[in-house]
Amino acid sequence: MTSREEGASATSVLDLQALQFLETALHGDVAATSLEEYLSQVAGQLLNPLFQKGRSSAARQVVSSGKLPDGRSLDPVPDIEQTLLLADELDLDELEGVSLIELTAEGTGGTCAADRFS
């Protein structure tokens, strides 16, 4: 059975099926060769911490204010809350966190991070 047959998405984005496959793999329910094959297919889409900016007090202030440099606004809950949590957990620049959350929302059809899990 290939990784795709075991639940990985055949698309080029990390979608819900892909995350479910990875969760199954973390529980040890996927053959190592299938996991290795899958990870080699999506490696370019995974966050590389060596090439990401770390947390920034200036970016945190911008995100906390709810007003992005491009004029868009963030809702305190869940947008700001989720962005700051993501930045803290991944040691990631807060504005990069906004971009990641927006990318995830676009891929799932949501309008913010919390909509994906509602």
Secondary structure, 3 states (H helix, E strand, C coil): CCCCCCCCCCCCCCCHHHHHHHHHHHCCCCCHHHHHHHHHHHHHHCCCHHHCCCCCHHHHHHHHHCECCCCCECCHHHHHHHHHHHHHHHCCCHHHHHHHHHHHHHHHCCCCCHHHHC
